[in-house]
């Protein structure tokens, strides 16, 4: 049905922003990645990777949540 006839808002999510491969990037960082400047040791690099991965997942979740809030019917 046509959204104009139903008087509803249509919203679409950008698949590139919610793609799992986009927020799994920190797991594939090599040890010479710029995020590791000044970080010494494998455990410290793993902590940086884990924190970056968590941040990326949170950003994707916030994007989805904000999109739903923007287009819900009040």
Secondary structure, DSSP 4 states (H G I P E B T S, - for coil): --HHHHT-------HHHH-HHHHTGGGG--TT-GGGTT--SHHHHHHHHHHHHHHHHHHHHHHHHHHHHHHS--
